[in-house]
């Protein structure tokens, strides 16, 4: 945590400038609340509340935006991926050693030492982010999802850098878990609910489960075939 | 409370990874009744490696499907003897396995022998550089066995593993010059069973650049089959097709050597062998005089204590589980770093790496999705003692290589320094760099020190209420000097490849051991072999000095970490131990040394 680092703006200054930015550019929420699946049916989240779902969609859209390079996280189904992950053993901390005593202030080199499960990190982190952006705007402030993209980016940078301090969960931990989830949903096999249309793999040229490269190992050429998913779907 | 007592076996083996599988095969061949106990589930290529489901990065390498179940059992870690250790709650720096095949199922397949100097490291350094050259607190030792003694066992292990490679000399005859042999390799009695695997574009570039600088590039010895192969046990392997799913995965193609593919199919035919899974061994039981073991007690899948009596107990779990089981069972004297006395937990070591990522323009197609875990091109010019350590002032060496194992998008997109972590600019950066990145490693030896050791944790317990193992481990100045020197040498090779930019990951002075980022699963020591019972837990045949019917194979026997990957030496030492058991111990049970 770098709050004592004099080269960084103080929390108060940051809050002030962020509030100004948010107030100026605040706009109605994007229409990314209910992304359509490949079949055209809206996905209904089973873990996230409507407000949380709006956050997950809005944050995903900023972390991997739709732009001139093509589809972003929302079009790839990343919010659906994240919601589905919330129902796995990973999300309840069941893959980790979670016996106490805990020491939340341990050096980073000793790794994760919190009592929180990913489900809790998400729930607390989303609430804290919404609380932080509302407070920065003053009375009747908007939620994160209701902000304009530039203001959302400003808020995300503040959380990522650790200049924003949340009471309930370390802000940087929440941000890094969110970013990791978004990347997973963008690049994992579509079997898990994201990477719809194999857009993540097409962006970088990853061929997926092609499996046989014997003829390509020693050739300095571009691999010509499109990606293929575990289901056999091609990109 | 013991729920049941099984019929006595001649041999009980704890753990069914490489060491357990090899000893099970050798001892059933000798006519003994062998029971192997594996704490994890049954795993097989046909199920856990089924194509295409096995090619799923999220399930295998991100959610860690084949690795140890951390919710039940882990280790605690601290940097110094006065610190409080905390649990390794999530897998990070190292990835121990569980289930049939152990780490031998999810490994990559780099299959080295050993540099002969590393078997007699202390003696060699003292002879060449003088006793005063070794830093204070360094506890490096000789293994107590020579390369010549192990050579037939390296040879046989390669035949069992179906190892691909290029020899330098075979029975003194030079065969590998200009063909990819390793100029520094020790002599071999036979060639590799299979020729080396193909060289990826990145490995070709590394080899060309290294040769240009006057170094000696060679093909990595790989236990990924370069062609169809049947091993001496009659087990079959298919040719590796460079799919890139080795490390962390079960090979669907039967190309990567594993206990499951290369040993178990033969062992299954033996009526005197039994493999029991979901059998978590709690302790080795000792006779009242504590000079012999009577068997083991394990917890079955339903949580019932079961006793398995046996005449010989083989502790063949992963490196640190071996040490923990000895400590929990009271075999040998626990090591005390304050006095330097005791042997169990002593000389715990790891590996010491530096990594370089080189980023090329779009006309260079590294295609990092193509890969094989064991394939690559390396140089040994700075490994072992192939260069003068006098002027550089550190102990240890490091091979360096391009080992393109298959980089996956969730975990594997390296970006140049200064690249953003998200947003449109990140998207542009991953699109620009993924296919054009070459990754290189200096895969260094790690020395052992008086205060890097293993003991039982006073606070944290496993799912069965037993103390976790505690690691006390930190980097020392010698390690940092070594890895920084290697990074500098490797950087010169990287620059000779003509990349657009490069990114160097190297340790800084004062930097602590970081449990988070993956390094290697090459942990060593804690139950080290040797010729002096005051400084080794097992003798040169891997037999406990204190309890003569207990044998402890595995990297737990290494007195310090090697530059090379450890599996080849683990296999050879296990065959060496098996020979001593078969030819001497069975005839006359008792101390072999």
Interface residues (C-beta under 8 A of the other chain):
Chain A: X62 X63 X64 X65 X67 X68 X69 X72 X88 X90 X94 X95 X96 X97 X98 X99 X101 X103 X106 X107 X108 X109 X110 X111 X112 X113 X153 X156 X160 X179 X182 X183 X184 X187 X188 X189 X191 X192 X200 X201 X203 X204 X205 X206 X207 X208 X209 X210 X211 X212 X213 X214 X216 X217 X218 X219 X220 X221 X222 X223 X230
Chain B: X51 X52 X53 X55 X56 X57 X58 X62 X63 X64 X69 X70 X71 X73 X74 X77 X78 X79 X84 X86 X87 X88 X89 X90 X92 X198 X199 X200 X201 X204 X239 X241 X242 X243 X244 X245 X252 X364 X365 X367 X369 X370 X408 X409 X410 X413 X421 X422 X423 X424 X426 X427 X428 X430 X431 X434 X435 X459 X460 X461 X512 X513 X514 X515 X516
